[in-house]
Amino acid sequence: MKNNHVWFRSMASTEEELWKERLVEWSSDRLVFLQSNRSFFVHVYAISSAKAQSLKRKWGGTCREIKPYETSPEIELNLFGKFKVQSREISQPHPKILWVPAEMAFGTGDHPTTAMILRQMIREKGWQQAETLDIGCGSGILALMARKLGCRKVFGFDNDPACVRISKTNEERNFEAPAIRWKQGALGKIKIKKSYDYLLANLYSGLLQEYAHEFKGLLKPQGKMICSGILRIDLPPTIRAFKKAGLQVKQIQTKGKWSMVILQK
Ligand SMILES: C[S@@+](CC[C@H](N)C(=O)[O-])C[C@H]1O[C@@H](n2cnc3c(N)ncnc32)[C@H](O)[C@@H]1O
């Protein structure tokens, strides 16, 4: 039976714990809580059609098929049927597949913090005209996805030199020629002269708080920052730091114990 369905329904903002109890049989990587504008939703992802229908019978809501880009048992992360991120080798670069093998750098797409940003990137528009900065690039996965989505000016940096090396190799694995600028450097020390349409940052929330002012300075007037890596318990102080820095909180999404925040200037 294929686990290619999702069930979802709206819920009250205060009901997350209640829905966790109701849906306790589903692990946190399948159970997704999303806030979109003023509405809140609970989803159970990657389940069989029969399970999705039984959730609908029991709790109401909606089921739909997640269209796979290609049906394969080795898919690791299917991004709405539009892209997939996989650790399995591809013989040549593919426009809809990101091949990121597991190596000594964070970011194969299997972690909810990375997956949340990747899913949001698919929802965003205007990549062709955008300039993107990937802060703490790890395996390079977010910068590489920005390039896959059509972004022509991408800069990724990490304080770990191994991550920069691995990111470059991952770019070679996924594209015919290099185009992304990679650099080793630490947040707060590395010199960044430009401002960006998109800032992508999957970082420990202490760093997000500490550098909130710098992030604002790195954003173009209509630019967006998509950041995750925030434990839910760290969300209130992180939001306070963003607001204090003059950033507007546009959206908060939560998956299990992790939160992702979308900010604008
Ligand atoms: C959670 S990983 C995210 C990797 C990848 N962007 C992803 O979303 O999967 C955080 C990355 O930030 C890097 N990092 C941590 N502190 C940093 C700092 N002060 N400056 C730059 N990079 C940093 C780490 O080396 C690590 O690769």
The ligand as an ORCA input file, in Angstrom:
! r2SCAN-3c Opt
* xyz 0 1
  C      21.156     22.872     11.404
  S      22.465     23.027     10.276
  C      21.568     23.515      8.815
  C      22.170     23.011      7.527
  C      21.309     23.263      6.296
  N      21.205     24.685      6.011
  C      19.921     22.666      6.461
  O      18.942     23.418      6.548
  O      19.796     21.433      6.521
  C      23.241     24.522     10.812
  C      24.501     24.875     10.063
  O      24.924     26.161     10.526
  C      26.315     26.154     10.698
  N      26.631     27.180     11.714
  C      26.475     27.092     13.052
  N      26.870     28.228     13.646
  C      27.275     29.062     12.671
  C      27.803     30.384     12.646
  N      27.980     31.071     13.775
  N      28.128     30.920     11.462
  C      27.951     30.244     10.316
  N      27.465     28.982     10.254
  C      27.125     28.397     11.419
  C      26.642     24.732     11.109
  O      27.985     24.407     10.806
  C      25.645     23.927     10.310
  O      26.190     23.495      9.083
*
